[in-house]
Amino acid sequence: MGGGATVNALAGLGLFLMGMTVMSESLRTLAGSRLRAWLLRFTRTPWSGALIGAATTAALQSSSATTVATVGFVQAGLISFPSSLGIIFGANVGSTGLGWLVALLGLKLDLAGLMPPMIAIGACLRLLGRGRLAQIGFALAGFGVLFLGIGTLQEAMAGHGVLLQPERFDGASLSGRFQLVLLGLLTTVITQSSGAGVATALTALTAGAIDLAQAGALVIGMDVGTTITAQIAALGANLSARRTAAAHLVFNLATAGLAFVLLPAYLTLGQRWLAGAIAADPEFALTAFHTGFNLLGVALLLPFTQSFAHMIQALLPAPDGRAADDLDEPPSADTGRALDLAQTAQQRGLLELMRHLRQALGAPASNDQRRRAAGLEDLEADLARIEQFLDQIHLRRLDEPEAQQLLHLLHSLDHLQRLHERCEEEPERASTVRQSSALQRERQDLLAALEQLEPLVEAQQWGEVARRSQATGRSLHRRVKPLRQGVMAEVASGGVEVELASQRLEAIRWLRRVSQHLGRISGHLEAAALARGSGDLPCPTMSPG
């Protein structure tokens, strides 16, 4: 292509990207909380997850919106990692909808004359309207700019020779196809939009700038390139969110490998049986190939979602004893087994929180302990996952012992989440405890209790855990008033500044709350174990709150 045509092609691509961004953002805003509701409601099975993933992506015209939202929901513990897989699979199929839109409307119908009025109407609605009307106007304007970009691309490519020289990127050779796959991947990474790449490939194919073999290899690479947004979204996220992003990458790589192998056969069969139709409408042949290999990948992998989840978990293993790793999705029909899994998950979460507290209070940690300790963000997601798991059991009709076990597990989970909040306060509060000479006795008592409790929690000796933790809590509680009075006396005598005194008082409250939560967690876990073991209805030694 000449220099002017190249500039026009780049301008058309820029218009397409701008229109795509504006349209998908406004559609996402219009969807609002419905996007979240859809994704959360239809993830009970991989099949329903795939359907809602495909429908959401097709409606928003952005696979990135769906995958990034899914990674975010997994990060927050709203859905589990296995539940996210169906959505991820379906998003790949939904992302091919834009190709059909471009092939049917952008290339077959001359919409260029209609786009400027549509953009003007959309802009007026955006400027003069309010709420949903303004967002509808923005979506219309984005739609118009998108197809204006496609029209500009068509004009730039028509009659200007080859965009990709066959002698350099030969779609008929293995090495040439592989180079084209890499080029498609790079294009999507740079533009952050597989839709833009697919639209460019469709336009170039229609203009005769590339052939079907080249275009097919390009869209395979573009499909892999779509995973980059989810990988970026998962940077710094918890383990479950990173697993979701990794699953997206592995699935797209597997689908791309399948498509790469099948492309020569697709071209051969097309030339043998549908040569005339392909010559007349090559863009439909490309779009059918794009949708077909994604559908095939989903159809082959969806029945084995659980096995695929286990493979990703093996590729990204959790630290030893990760709290929510063994929870079923959905909870087992055997309610007793499901409740036992939830109790074990809470035991692991409690152990992790105790290790965090010991380190926060200045206890030396071995390299193995540091390696095993999960981050607080991971723990927060695990506790949210346990809550979701128990909520699903709560919907069932339960026998009295199981109902009592569930009730105590819900109480203990509430205190685990509160203890997690206390751990998030640890940098300031625990630092004050470590540095204050007046609090060293309390610090040592709590450290000693945590050290004694850890092996008991590992052995699930809940009666002894409850007795010792509650004794520590009562001891610290009795000392709160004298400690407070001592701090206030120092302030009154001018021996300590008000700000430092305030920090010390907060640290005293922090110690008391930590000990109280430990006691109540162990009391409820003891009661849950007794309810499960004998059907008795035990009375915890501490209040159920």
C-alpha distance (Angstrom), angle and dihedral (degrees) to the residues before:
residue distance angle dihedral
M1 . . .
G2 3.79 . .
G3 3.78 123.6 .
G4 3.82 94.2 -100.8
A5 3.80 92.3 48.3
T6 3.81 90.5 48.9
V7 3.80 91.2 52.6
N8 3.80 90.1 48.3
A9 3.80 90.9 49.2
L10 3.81 90.9 51.1
A11 3.81 89.7 47.4
G12 3.80 90.2 51.3
L13 3.80 90.3 49.7
G14 3.80 90.2 49.4
L15 3.80 91.4 50.9
F16 3.79 90.1 49.1
L17 3.82 92.0 50.9
M18 3.80 91.9 47.1
G19 3.80 92.6 48.6
M20 3.79 91.4 45.3
T21 3.80 92.2 51.4
V22 3.80 94.7 46.7
M23 3.80 93.5 45.6
S24 3.82 96.6 46.8
E25 3.81 93.4 44.6
S26 3.80 92.8 50.7
L27 3.80 92.2 45.0
R28 3.80 88.8 50.8
T29 3.80 90.5 51.0
L30 3.80 90.6 48.6
A31 3.79 89.8 51.1
G32 3.82 89.5 49.7
S33 3.79 113.5 155.8
R34 3.81 89.8 -4.2
L35 3.81 89.2 77.5
R36 3.78 89.4 58.0
A37 3.81 92.2 43.5
W38 3.80 92.3 50.7
L39 3.78 94.2 48.2
L40 3.81 93.7 45.8
R41 3.80 96.9 42.4
F42 3.79 99.4 50.1
T43 3.80 101.7 45.7
R44 3.78 98.7 90.3
T45 3.82 90.5 106.2
P46 3.82 131.4 21.1
W47 3.83 89.9 -117.8
S48 3.79 94.7 55.3
G49 3.80 89.4 43.1
A50 3.81 90.3 53.8
L51 3.80 91.9 49.7
I52 3.81 93.9 50.3
G53 3.82 90.9 43.3
A54 3.79 90.8 54.0
A55 3.82 93.8 43.4
T56 3.81 93.9 46.9
T57 3.80 92.7 48.4
A58 3.81 92.3 47.2
A59 3.82 91.0 48.5
L60 3.81 94.9 47.4
Q61 3.81 93.7 37.5
S62 3.80 88.0 -137.5
S63 3.78 127.1 97.6
S64 3.80 87.9 -174.1
A65 3.82 90.5 62.4
T66 3.80 90.7 53.7
T67 3.80 97.8 43.1
V68 3.81 95.3 43.1
A69 3.82 90.6 47.9
T70 3.81 89.5 49.4
V71 3.81 92.4 50.0
G72 3.81 87.8 49.5
F73 3.81 93.1 50.7
V74 3.80 90.9 49.8
Q75 3.81 89.3 47.8
A76 3.81 89.3 53.9
G77 3.82 92.5 46.7
L78 3.82 92.4 -117.6
I79 3.79 91.3 126.2
S80 3.78 129.3 15.8
F81 3.78 125.7 -113.9
P82 3.85 93.8 -108.4
S83 3.82 90.4 49.2
S84 3.81 90.6 54.0
L85 3.80 94.1 59.6
G86 3.80 96.3 76.5
I87 3.81 90.4 53.2
I88 3.81 91.5 49.2
F89 3.81 91.6 49.9
G90 3.80 92.6 47.8
A91 3.81 93.4 47.3
N92 3.80 88.8 64.1
V93 3.79 91.4 57.7
G94 3.82 92.5 43.9
S95 3.80 90.9 52.2
T96 3.81 89.8 66.1
G97 3.82 90.2 64.2
L98 3.79 91.3 84.0
G99 3.81 89.3 59.0
W100 3.80 90.4 56.9
L101 3.81 90.5 47.0
V102 3.80 91.2 52.6
A103 3.81 93.3 43.4
L104 3.80 94.4 47.4
L105 3.80 101.1 38.4
G106 3.77 110.6 11.3
L107 3.78 97.7 49.1
K108 3.81 106.3 23.5
L109 3.79 99.6 41.8
D110 3.79 124.3 54.3
L111 3.79 98.8 -127.7
A112 3.81 97.1 154.3
G113 3.81 92.7 102.0
L114 3.81 92.3 51.2
M115 3.80 97.0 49.3
P116 3.86 102.0 72.9
P117 3.84 92.8 53.8
M118 3.81 89.7 46.2
I119 3.80 90.7 50.7
A120 3.81 90.3 48.8
I121 3.82 92.5 49.4
G122 3.80 90.9 46.7
A123 3.81 92.4 48.9
C124 3.83 91.5 49.7
L125 3.81 91.1 50.6
R126 3.80 90.0 48.2
L127 3.82 93.1 50.0
L128 3.79 99.5 38.7
G129 3.80 102.9 27.7
R130 3.80 129.9 79.2
G131 3.79 133.7 -140.5
R132 3.79 116.1 -20.3
L133 3.81 92.9 2.0
A134 3.81 90.4 58.8
Q135 3.82 91.0 49.2
I136 3.82 91.3 48.6
G137 3.81 88.0 52.6
F138 3.80 90.8 50.7
A139 3.81 90.8 49.7
L140 3.82 90.7 50.6
A141 3.80 91.4 49.5
G142 3.81 90.7 49.0
F143 3.81 90.6 48.9
G144 3.80 90.1 51.8
V145 3.81 94.4 47.8
L146 3.83 89.9 47.7
F147 3.82 93.2 56.7
L148 3.79 91.8 40.1
G149 3.80 86.1 58.6
I150 3.81 91.1 50.7
G151 3.81 89.9 51.4
T152 3.81 90.7 50.8
L153 3.80 90.3 49.5
Q154 3.80 91.2 51.1
E155 3.79 92.8 51.3
A156 3.80 92.1 47.1
M157 3.80 94.3 50.6
A158 3.81 99.7 39.9
G159 3.79 111.8 107.0
H160 3.80 96.1 -9.6
G161 3.76 100.5 114.4
V162 3.76 125.7 -117.1
L163 3.78 124.8 -12.5
L164 3.81 93.2 -166.3
Q165 3.78 114.6 27.8
P166 3.82 110.9 -127.3
E167 3.78 91.1 -142.9
R168 3.81 89.5 60.2
F169 3.82 99.8 35.3
D170 3.78 104.2 25.7
G171 3.79 109.6 -174.3
A172 3.80 90.2 -162.5
S173 3.83 94.5 62.5
L174 3.79 127.8 70.9
S175 3.81 94.5 -127.6
G176 3.80 91.8 46.0
R177 3.81 92.2 51.6
F178 3.79 90.6 48.3
Q179 3.82 91.0 51.3
L180 3.80 89.7 50.1
V181 3.82 90.8 50.9
L182 3.81 89.2 53.7
L183 3.81 90.2 47.0
G184 3.81 90.8 51.6
L185 3.80 90.4 48.9
L186 3.82 91.7 49.5
T187 3.82 91.3 48.0
T188 3.80 91.9 55.2
V189 3.80 93.1 45.2
I190 3.82 90.5 52.6
T191 3.81 97.6 43.3
Q192 3.85 94.6 35.3
S193 3.81 87.1 -140.2
S194 3.78 126.9 93.6
G195 3.82 87.0 -172.7
A196 3.80 90.4 64.6
G197 3.80 91.0 49.9
V198 3.80 93.9 47.7
A199 3.81 91.2 47.4
T200 3.83 90.3 50.9
A201 3.81 91.5 48.5
L202 3.82 91.2 48.9
T203 3.80 91.8 48.6
A204 3.80 93.1 47.2
L205 3.81 90.6 47.9
T206 3.80 92.5 50.8
A207 3.82 90.5 48.0
G208 3.81 90.8 51.4
A209 3.81 92.7 -117.2
I210 3.83 90.9 124.8
D211 3.78 134.1 16.0
L212 3.81 129.4 -122.1
A213 3.81 93.7 -97.8
Q214 3.81 91.3 55.3
A215 3.80 93.1 44.2
G216 3.82 91.9 48.5
A217 3.81 92.3 53.2
L218 3.81 90.6 47.0
V219 3.81 94.4 54.7
I220 3.81 90.6 48.5
G221 3.79 88.7 58.9
M222 3.80 91.7 43.8
D223 3.80 89.5 55.3
V224 3.80 90.0 57.4
G225 3.81 90.6 45.0
T226 3.82 91.4 60.7
T227 3.81 89.2 72.2
I228 3.81 93.3 69.0
T229 3.83 93.4 81.5
A230 3.80 92.6 55.3
Q231 3.82 90.4 46.8
I232 3.81 90.2 53.7
A233 3.82 91.2 46.4
A234 3.81 90.1 53.3
L235 3.81 95.1 52.7
G236 3.79 107.0 119.3
A237 3.82 91.4 2.8
N238 3.78 125.5 129.0
L239 3.79 123.8 -84.6
S240 3.81 96.6 -94.5
A241 3.81 91.9 52.4
R242 3.81 90.9 47.9
R243 3.79 89.0 50.9
T244 3.81 90.6 52.5
A245 3.82 90.8 51.7
A246 3.81 90.5 46.2
A247 3.82 90.5 50.1
H248 3.81 89.3 52.9
L249 3.81 90.2 52.5
V250 3.82 95.6 45.1
F251 3.81 92.4 46.5
N252 3.80 92.8 49.9
L253 3.80 91.7 46.3
A254 3.81 90.6 51.0
T255 3.82 91.7 47.1
A256 3.80 91.0 47.0
G257 3.82 90.6 50.7
L258 3.79 90.0 51.3
A259 3.82 91.5 48.5
F260 3.81 91.9 47.4
V261 3.81 90.6 54.6
L262 3.83 93.3 44.8
L263 3.83 97.9 44.7
P264 3.87 96.1 85.0
A265 3.82 90.6 48.9
Y266 3.81 91.0 48.1
L267 3.81 91.0 51.2
T268 3.82 92.8 46.3
L269 3.80 94.1 49.0
G270 3.80 90.7 44.2
Q271 3.78 92.4 53.6
R272 3.80 91.4 46.4
W273 3.80 99.4 47.1
L274 3.79 107.9 16.3
A275 3.78 106.0 26.5
G276 3.80 93.8 131.4
A277 3.79 95.1 46.8
I278 3.81 92.5 47.2
A279 3.79 92.0 48.8
A280 3.82 90.3 50.3
D281 3.83 96.6 43.0
P282 3.82 110.2 17.6
E283 3.82 91.1 158.4
F284 3.82 90.4 64.5
A285 3.79 90.8 50.1
L286 3.81 90.1 52.6
T287 3.81 93.9 46.4
A288 3.81 91.2 47.6
F289 3.81 89.8 51.7
H290 3.83 91.4 48.6
T291 3.81 92.8 50.0
G292 3.81 93.2 38.9
F293 3.78 98.9 56.8
N294 3.81 91.3 45.3
L295 3.81 91.3 50.4
L296 3.80 90.2 47.2
G297 3.81 91.5 50.8
V298 3.81 91.5 50.7
A299 3.81 93.0 45.4
L300 3.82 91.8 51.2
L301 3.81 97.3 45.0
L302 3.80 104.8 33.3
P303 3.85 95.0 76.5
F304 3.82 88.0 55.2
T305 3.80 97.9 47.0
Q306 3.81 94.5 127.1
S307 3.81 92.3 50.1
F308 3.80 89.6 47.6
A309 3.83 89.7 50.5
H310 3.81 90.2 51.6
M311 3.80 90.2 50.6
I312 3.83 91.7 52.7
Q313 3.82 89.9 46.8
A314 3.81 88.2 53.3
L315 3.82 90.8 49.3
L316 3.82 90.6 49.9
P317 3.81 103.4 31.0
A318 3.78 121.1 -166.6
P319 3.79 124.5 -124.0
D320 3.80 110.7 -89.6
G321 3.79 110.7 -72.2
R322 3.82 98.2 12.2
A323 3.78 103.3 -175.0
A324 3.81 106.3 -126.9
D325 3.80 100.8 26.7
D326 3.80 97.2 103.9
L327 3.81 98.7 45.7
D328 3.80 114.1 121.2
E329 3.79 120.8 -120.7
P330 2.99 105.8 -116.8
P331 3.84 101.7 14.3
S332 3.78 114.1 -95.4
A333 3.80 117.1 -91.0
D334 3.82 85.1 -124.3
T335 3.82 96.5 84.5
G336 3.79 93.4 -166.7
R337 3.79 91.2 56.2
A338 3.82 91.4 45.8
L339 3.83 91.5 51.9
D340 3.81 90.7 48.1
L341 3.81 89.9 52.7
A342 3.80 89.8 50.5
Q343 3.80 91.2 50.1
T344 3.80 91.1 49.8
A345 3.80 89.6 49.2
Q346 3.81 89.9 52.5
Q347 3.80 90.1 48.6
R348 3.80 89.9 55.3
G349 3.79 92.0 46.3
L350 3.81 90.3 51.2
L351 3.81 91.1 50.9
E352 3.79 91.3 51.9
L353 3.80 92.2 49.3
M354 3.81 90.8 49.0
R355 3.80 90.1 52.6
H356 3.80 90.4 50.4
L357 3.80 90.3 50.5
R358 3.80 92.7 49.8
Q359 3.79 91.9 51.3
A360 3.82 91.2 44.7
L361 3.80 90.3 53.4
G362 3.79 91.4 52.4
A363 3.80 103.8 -97.6
P364 3.82 111.7 151.9
A365 3.82 113.1 -110.2
S366 3.79 126.0 -152.8
N367 3.78 121.4 -130.5
D368 3.80 88.6 -106.9
Q369 3.81 91.5 54.2
R370 3.81 91.0 49.4
R371 3.79 90.1 49.4
R372 3.81 92.3 49.6
A373 3.79 96.7 45.9
A374 3.80 112.2 102.3
G375 3.79 118.9 -143.0
L376 3.78 119.1 -101.5
E377 3.82 90.1 -114.5
D378 3.81 90.1 55.7
L379 3.80 89.8 48.2
E380 3.80 91.6 49.8
A381 3.80 90.4 53.3
D382 3.81 90.8 46.1
L383 3.80 92.3 52.6
A384 3.81 90.2 48.3
R385 3.81 88.4 49.7
I386 3.83 91.0 51.6
E387 3.81 89.0 49.8
Q388 3.81 91.0 52.3
F389 3.81 89.5 47.3
L390 3.83 92.5 52.0
D391 3.80 91.2 45.3
Q392 3.80 89.5 59.3
I393 3.82 90.9 51.3
H394 3.81 89.5 47.1
L395 3.82 89.6 65.8
R396 3.80 91.5 63.8
R397 3.80 129.6 88.0
L398 3.80 104.3 -106.0
D399 3.79 135.0 -165.9
E400 3.80 115.2 -118.3
P401 3.86 97.3 -99.6
E402 3.82 91.3 48.1
A403 3.81 90.8 45.7
Q404 3.82 89.9 52.6
Q405 3.80 91.9 47.3
L406 3.80 90.3 50.2
L407 3.83 91.5 47.9
H408 3.80 92.5 53.3
L409 3.82 91.9 44.8
L410 3.80 89.5 53.6
H411 3.83 90.1 50.3
S412 3.81 92.9 47.8
L413 3.81 91.2 46.9
D414 3.81 89.8 53.5
H415 3.81 89.8 55.0
L416 3.81 91.7 44.0
Q417 3.81 88.6 56.5
R418 3.80 90.7 48.0
L419 3.81 90.5 48.4
H420 3.79 87.7 50.8
E421 3.82 87.9 55.5
R422 3.81 89.2 51.8
C423 3.81 88.8 51.8
E424 3.80 89.8 52.9
E425 3.81 86.7 56.9
E426 3.81 90.5 52.3
P427 3.85 101.5 102.4
E428 3.81 93.0 67.1
R429 3.79 103.0 25.0
A430 3.79 97.7 42.0
S431 3.82 91.0 44.7
T432 3.81 89.2 56.7
V433 3.82 90.3 48.9
R434 3.82 91.3 50.8
Q435 3.80 94.5 47.2
S436 3.81 100.0 41.4
S437 3.80 112.9 90.9
A438 3.82 89.3 -160.6
L439 3.82 91.0 62.2
Q440 3.81 100.2 45.6
R441 3.81 94.4 101.0
E442 3.84 91.0 53.0
R443 3.81 91.1 44.8
Q444 3.81 92.3 51.8
D445 3.82 92.3 46.0
L446 3.80 92.4 52.4
L447 3.82 91.9 44.8
A448 3.79 91.3 50.3
A449 3.80 91.0 48.4
L450 3.83 92.2 50.0
E451 3.81 90.9 49.2
Q452 3.82 91.6 50.9
L453 3.81 93.9 43.7
E454 3.81 98.5 51.3
P455 3.84 97.6 73.3
L456 3.82 89.8 42.0
V457 3.81 91.2 53.5
E458 3.81 90.1 47.4
A459 3.80 88.6 52.9
Q460 3.85 90.4 45.2
Q461 3.81 91.5 -126.9
W462 3.78 89.8 156.5
G463 3.80 97.3 169.3
E464 3.80 92.4 58.5
V465 3.81 91.6 40.2
A466 3.81 90.3 53.7
R467 3.81 93.7 46.4
R468 3.81 95.0 50.3
S469 3.81 98.2 39.7
Q470 3.79 92.3 47.8
A471 3.82 91.2 48.1
T472 3.82 89.0 52.8
G473 3.80 90.0 48.1
R474 3.80 92.6 51.5
S475 3.79 91.5 47.5
L476 3.80 93.1 51.8
H477 3.79 91.4 44.0
R478 3.83 91.3 55.8
R479 3.80 90.2 54.5
V480 3.79 96.7 50.5
K481 3.82 96.3 83.9
P482 3.84 96.0 48.5
L483 3.81 90.3 45.9
R484 3.79 91.7 50.7
Q485 3.79 91.3 47.8
G486 3.79 90.5 50.1
V487 3.80 92.1 51.9
M488 3.81 92.5 47.7
A489 3.82 90.6 48.9
E490 3.83 90.1 53.1
V491 3.81 90.3 50.5
A492 3.81 91.4 49.4
S493 3.80 92.1 50.1
G494 3.80 92.2 47.2
G495 3.78 92.6 -115.8
V496 3.81 94.0 125.1
E497 3.79 134.2 28.6
V498 3.78 118.9 -110.9
E499 3.83 93.2 -118.5
L500 3.80 92.7 52.3
A501 3.81 90.3 45.4
S502 3.79 90.2 52.2
Q503 3.80 90.4 51.9
R504 3.80 90.3 50.5
L505 3.81 92.3 49.9
E506 3.81 89.8 50.5
A507 3.81 89.4 50.4
I508 3.82 90.8 51.5
R509 3.82 90.6 51.5
W510 3.81 89.2 46.9
L511 3.82 91.9 54.6
R512 3.81 91.6 48.9
R513 3.82 93.7 48.4
V514 3.80 93.1 47.2
S515 3.80 91.5 51.9
Q516 3.81 91.9 45.8
H517 3.80 93.1 51.5
L518 3.81 91.3 48.5
G519 3.79 90.3 52.4
R520 3.78 95.0 47.5
I521 3.81 93.9 44.9
S522 3.81 91.4 52.5
G523 3.82 92.0 43.8
H524 3.80 92.8 53.9
L525 3.81 93.2 43.3
E526 3.81 88.9 51.7
A527 3.82 89.5 50.4
A528 3.82 91.6 47.1
A529 3.81 90.9 51.2
L530 3.82 91.5 49.3
A531 3.81 91.8 48.2
R532 3.79 90.1 51.4
G533 3.79 94.6 44.1
S534 3.77 103.1 46.3
G535 3.78 111.1 3.6
D536 3.82 89.3 -116.7
L537 3.78 117.9 139.9
P538 3.80 102.9 -129.2
C539 3.78 124.5 -160.5
P540 3.80 110.4 -133.5
T541 3.79 113.7 -132.1
M542 3.80 89.3 -126.4
S543 3.77 128.5 55.9
P544 3.82 114.8 -84.8
G545 3.79 92.7 -120.8
